[in-house]
């Protein structure tokens, strides 16, 4: 059984890679019994969604006076930095 530290590490790693079947099962089992880690997992997913929405907003905002190439470079950098963390 995973402890909270291991669970939070797997939650973070799941943003960068696919977890193995064994890791997913162990994490889900821990999330069933640990409200704190479940809340952390939900918060991480909420932040990921918000970041993607922010990137889309930058790319599609006609009020920002930048070339579409510059907007795309910024969005790509944000996404790349997100993937590294």
C-alpha positions as CSV (number, residue, x, y, z in Angstrom):
1,X,0.0,0.0,0.0
2,X,1.3,3.5,-0.9
3,X,1.8,6.2,1.7
4,X,0.9,9.8,1.0
5,X,4.4,10.8,-0.1
6,X,4.4,8.0,-2.7
7,X,0.9,8.8,-3.8
8,X,1.7,12.5,-4.3
9,X,4.8,11.6,-6.3
10,X,2.7,9.4,-8.6
11,X,0.0,12.0,-9.0
12,X,2.7,14.5,-10.1
13,X,4.4,11.9,-12.4
14,X,1.1,11.1,-14.0
15,X,1.2,14.6,-15.6
16,X,4.4,13.7,-17.4
17,X,4.0,10.0,-18.2
18,X,1.5,7.2,-18.3
19,X,1.5,5.3,-15.0
20,X,1.8,1.5,-15.2
21,X,-1.3,-0.6,-14.4
22,X,0.2,-1.5,-11.0
23,X,0.9,2.2,-10.2
24,X,-2.6,3.2,-11.3
25,X,-4.2,0.5,-9.2
26,X,-2.1,1.3,-6.1
27,X,-2.8,5.0,-6.5
28,X,-6.6,4.5,-6.9
29,X,-6.6,2.3,-3.8
30,X,-4.9,5.0,-1.8
31,X,-7.2,7.7,-3.2
32,X,-10.2,5.7,-2.0
33,X,-9.0,5.8,1.6
34,X,-7.1,9.1,1.8
35,X,-9.2,12.2,1.4
36,X,-6.1,14.5,1.5
37,X,-4.4,12.8,-1.5
38,X,-7.7,12.7,-3.4
39,X,-8.1,16.4,-2.9
40,X,-4.5,17.0,-4.0
41,X,-5.1,14.9,-7.2
42,X,-8.2,16.9,-7.9
43,X,-6.3,20.2,-7.4
44,X,-3.5,19.1,-9.8
45,X,-6.0,18.2,-12.5
46,X,-7.8,21.5,-12.0
47,X,-4.5,23.4,-12.4
48,X,-3.7,21.4,-15.5
49,X,-7.1,22.2,-17.1
50,X,-6.7,25.9,-16.1
51,X,-3.3,26.1,-17.7
52,X,-4.6,24.5,-21.0
53,X,-7.4,27.0,-21.0
54,X,-5.0,29.9,-20.5
55,X,-2.8,28.7,-23.4
56,X,-5.9,28.5,-25.6
57,X,-7.0,31.9,-24.5
58,X,-3.6,33.4,-25.4
59,X,-3.7,31.7,-28.8
60,X,-7.2,32.8,-29.7
61,X,-7.2,36.3,-28.2
62,X,-7.4,38.9,-31.0
63,X,-6.9,41.7,-28.5
64,X,-3.3,40.6,-28.0
65,X,-1.3,42.4,-30.7
66,X,1.2,39.7,-31.5
67,X,1.8,37.6,-34.5
68,X,0.2,34.2,-34.4
69,X,3.7,32.7,-34.6
70,X,4.7,34.6,-31.4
71,X,1.6,33.5,-29.6
72,X,2.3,29.9,-30.7
73,X,5.9,30.1,-29.4
74,X,4.7,31.4,-26.0
75,X,2.0,28.7,-25.8
76,X,4.6,26.0,-26.8
77,X,7.0,27.2,-24.1
78,X,4.3,27.2,-21.5
79,X,3.3,23.7,-22.4
80,X,6.9,22.5,-22.5
81,X,7.6,24.0,-19.1
82,X,4.4,22.4,-17.8
83,X,5.6,19.0,-19.1
84,X,8.9,19.2,-17.3
85,X,7.4,19.8,-13.9
